[in-house]
Amino acid sequence: MKFVLDTHCHTLASGHAYSTIQEMAQHAAAIGFNLIAITDHGPKMPGSTHLLYFRNLRVIPRKINGVEILRGVEVNILDHRGKLDIPEDVLKELDMVIASFHHPCIKPGSVEENTNTLINLMKKPYIHMIGHPGNPAYPINIEKVVAAAKEYRTLIEINNSSLKPDSFRAGSKENCYKILEACRDHQVPVAIGSDSHIAFDIGKFTFAEEMIESLQVPEELVMNTCADKLKAYINYKE
């Protein structure tokens, strides 16, 4: 399975990342990728950038060094009513919106609370993907989340960074395995995200790729193999 795109990349604007957009595009081109999504953290993440940054993403060229750029955000979930740290009118203008739980922004809820929060967000046409849902700090009902992802055409992320031995989301591997297995069984598309915070990590999918191969997930369910396939899927939701 050949991967040609990365759906989850952070630049200097996230505050704890280390590369510019141009550097990210240069490295993506060097490894033969043809698309990356720039998904910096929303403004409620400590150290991240101002809302104006996301309002002005339209100035980023559609292609840099031959690499297509999706203008996006990893938006922070702020409460279990589904409040987000980017207003709806801005999210509707972006190409790739990932909704994620992060410790600095929301305390973990019960399995029911976390599950219902994600499902309600999936119903929104401008939420394209759920970020690192395997995080054991925010337990979910996997079957319900995967079923909702299919119903509302929302991508489930397999976050390669979560699977690293030194991950901040330690303990994610078992959950990600179960999530990916459920997605395979129910024919729910997934996207591998490097969650890169430096250009050199773009496209590093080692751990996620091993899991995909182990579970024999068919290529048609993996969005990272074709830019047109990814764009058709997320654009359909809108």
N, C-alpha and C positions, 0 to 999 in steps of 0.2 A: 504494500500500500504506500503510494507516494503522496507526501504532504506538501502542499504548495501555499498554505496561508496560516496565519496565526490570528486568533480572534480576541486576544487579551494581552495588551501591551501598555506599559506605563512609561511616561517620559519624566523629565525634570519637574514638570508641573505638578506631579503627585507629591513632591516634597521629600520623598525617601527613595527616589529613583534617580538614575545617573546619566541618562542619555537624552539627546534632543530628538525631535521628530525626524530631522534629516539623518542623524546617525542611525536611528532605527531603520529607516528606509534603505540606507546604504548597506546595512548588514543583511537585511532581508533580501536585497538584490544579490548580494554576494553568495548567499546560500541557495539561490534559485527560487525564492518565493515570489509570488506575483501579487500578493495582497496582505496587508496587515490592518488590524483595527487598533486605533489609538484610543485607549479607554482609561484615561486618568481618573483618579479617585475624585468623587464629589467633594464639595467644599467643607463638609462636616468632618472629614477625616483630618485629624491633626496634622498640620503642615502642608495640606493640599492648597490648591489655588482657589481663586475667587470665581463666583458665578459668571462674571463677565468673560472669563476664559472660554467657558462652554458656549456662551451666546455668540462668541466671535469665531468659532471653529470653521465657519464657512470660508475664511481666508486661506485655509490650508489647501494646497493644490490637490487635485484629485489623483494625480500621479507624481511620485518623486522617484527619480532614478528607475523609471519603468515599473515601479511598485504601486499598485492601487492603494489608496489610503481611505479607510472607513473612518469617519469622524464620529467619535463615540465617548462614552463615559462608563465608569463602574460606579453606579449610583448607590448611595448608602441608604439602607432601610433604617428608619429612625424609631419606629414603634410598630406594634403588632396590629395597628389599624392600617398599616401600609404607607405611612407618611414617608416621603423621600426627600433628599436634600437638594434636588433640582426640580424646579417647577415644570408642570406638564407642558407648557407652551415651548419650553426649550427642548425637552426630551423628544417631542414630536418632530423636531427638526434634525435629529441626529440619526446616523446610519446604524449604529450598534449601541444598544443600551443593555448593560449587564446589571442586574439587581443582586446585591449581595449583603449578607450579614457580616458586620465587622465589630469586634469587641469595643473599640472606642466610641461607637455610635449607637449600639443597642445591646441591652443585656439579653442573654439567652432566655427563651421562654420554654414552655413545656413542648412536648412533641406535637400536641394538638395546636398550640399557638403558632409554633414555627411553621408547621405544615399549612395551616389556613392562611397565614401571612403570605407565603410563597404562591399558593394557589390563587389568591385574590389578586396578586400582582400579575400573574400570568394572564389574567383576563384582560389586562390593559394592552391595547394594540401597540404601544410604543415600548414595551418591555420585550426584548428579543431573546434574552438568555438569563438563566439563573446561575450566578457565579458560585463556584466551589460548594455545591450542596452537600458534599460528603463530610464537611467539617463536623466532627463529633461534639463540638461545643454547642452546636445548634441542631439537636437531633430532630429528624423528620420521619414521617410515615412514607417510606420510599414508594410503595405501590400507589398511594394516593397522589404523590407529587408527579410521578412518571405518567400516570393516567391523565392528570391535568395538563401536563406538557403536551401530550398527544392531542387532547381536545382543543387546546388554545394555541397550538403551533408555536410553542416556546422551546427554544433549545435548552438542553441540559448540558452544562459544562463538566468535562472531565479535566480537572485542573492539575496539570503536571507538577506544579510547584507544591501542591498539597501532598504529593506522593513522595517527595524527597525525604530522606532520613532526618534531615535537620529542619524540616518544615515547621513554621509557626502553627500550622494546623495538624500537629502530630496526631496520629491515630486515624487519619482519613482513609487509609488504604482499604480497610475492610468495608467501610461504607461505600466508597467509590466502586469497589468490585460489585457490590450488591446493586448499586444504582445502574451501572453499566449492564449488568446481567438483565435487569428489569427492562432497560431500554431496548436491548437486543430482543428480548422475548415479546415485547409489545410494539416493536417496530417504531421506536421513538428516536429521531435523529439527535446526535450529540455533536459537540464541538470540543476539540482539545484546545485548551488555552495554556500557553506557557506561563502566563502571569509574569512576564518578563519585566524586571525593573532595571535592566541594563540591556543594551542592544545585543550583546553576545548571547543572551538567553533566548532570543527569538527562535522559534522552531525547535527548541529542545523539548522533545516529547517522549524521551526514553521510557519513563515509567508508565505513562499512559499507553504508549504503543505496545509495551509488553502485555498490559492488561487486555487491550483490544485483541491482540493475537491469541492470548490465552483463552478468551471467551469466544473467539471466532466471530467477532462482530462484522457483519458484511459491510463492504465499502460504501454502499449506497446510504448507510446510516451515519457515516462519518463525514462531516461537512468540510473538513480540512483538505480534501482531495481535489476540490474544484471550486474556483471563485464563483462561477455562474450558479452552481448548485447552492452555495451558501446564500448568495444574494437573492435568488429566486425564493428561497425558503423564508428569509426574514422579511422580504418585501411583500410577500403574500399576506403577512399578518396585518399590514397597514392597508 
